[in-house]
Amino acid sequence: MEGIITLIAMLGIIAVVVRFMPKKGVNYITPKELQPLLDDGQYVFIDVRTQKEYKEAHIPQFINRPLGTYLGDLPKDQSIVVICQSGVRSNKACKELVKLGYSNVTNVRRGMNGLRAA
C-alpha cells in the first residue's frame, strides 16, 4: 500500500514540474529586460490578466487579452511579449501561442509582481 501511495505522490510531483517547466519555443525575460523593448515597434504586448486587474494597473503598451481569450488572431510576423500578475498565466498563454504556430513568443518572468519589485 505504501508503494502505491509513493508512486501516486511521485507522479503528482512530476505532473506539477512538467506543467511549470519552460516550454520549448518560448523565450523568457525578466521585468528589467522588458523595459528597453517597450518602445520597440516590432513587438506586440499582451496582458493576460483579468479586465479588472488590467484596469487597476497596466503598462500602456500592453493590450488586455485575458487568459482563455482566443489569441490566434495576433500577427505572426511580429514578436509577442506576454505578461500577467506572476508569470504563471502568461506562461500558459505562451504555450498556447506556440501550439497555434507562433514562433517568437516571450514570457515576462514574475510578471507585474516582478515589475513592482524591480
N, C-alpha and C positions, 0 to 999 in steps of 0.2 A: 504494500500500500504506500509506503514512504517513497518507493521508487517512482510510482505513478505521479505522486504529488510533486516530487522533484522535477520530473520530466515536464509536467504542465507548467511549473514555475519557470523553468529554463526556456520553454517555448514562448511564454509570455514576455520574458525579458528580451529574447531575440526579436519578437514582433515589434516591441517598442523601439529597440535600437534601429531596426531597419526602417521604421516609419520616419524617424528623425534624422537619418543619415543624409548627407548631401546627395542630391540627385545628379546623375551624370547629365551633362548638358546645361547645368545651372551654375552660374558664377556667383560668388559671394563677396560682398564688400562690407566694410564697417561704416558706421554713420559718418565718421571723419572722411572716409574716401568718397562718400556721396557728395559732399559739398562742392567740389570742382565740377561735377557732372551736371549740376542743376541748371547752368546757363548754356549747356551744350545742346544745340538743336537736333542732334542725331538720336536723342533718347525720348522714349515715351515713358512717362512716370505714372504708375498705377498704385493707388492706395486701396487695399482690400479690406479695410476696417468697415464697420457698420456706418450708415449715414450719420447716426448720432455721434459716434466717435470722431468722424471726419469733421462734422460741423463744430465740435468743441475745440479742435486744434488740428491743423493740417499745414503741409508745405504747399504753397501756391502752385508750384509746377505739377503737382500730383492731381490726377483726376480720380474720383471715387468710383470704384467698381467693386462693391462688396463681394467677399468670397462666396462663391456659388453662382455669381453672375457669369453669363457666357463671355468668354474672353477671346473667342476665335475671330472676332471682327477687328482686332487690333492689327496695325500694319506689320507685315512680316519683314519689311525691308529696313526697319529701324530696331535699335536695341531697346529692350524693355527692362525697366527697373521697377521692382515691386517692393512695397513696404506695408507693414501692419503695425500693431502695437508692440509685439515682442519678437517677431520673426517667424513664428510658427505658421500662422495663416498665410503669410506671404510665401513661405516655403511650399505650402500646398498649392498655391496659385502658380508658382513657378513650375512645379512638377506637371500641373495641368497644361500649362503653355507648351512645355516640351512635348507632351503627348499630342498636342494639337499641331506640332510641326514647327514651332518657333525655335530658332537656333541660337539667338543671342539674348538670353534671359538672365537677369541678375537679381538676387535677393539681398536686401539690406539686413544684415545680421542685427539682432536685438531691436530692430525697428525704431519706432518713436521713443520707446524707453531708452534706447541707446543714444538717441539724439539729445535727449534731455540730460543724460549723464555725461555726455561729452563736453 
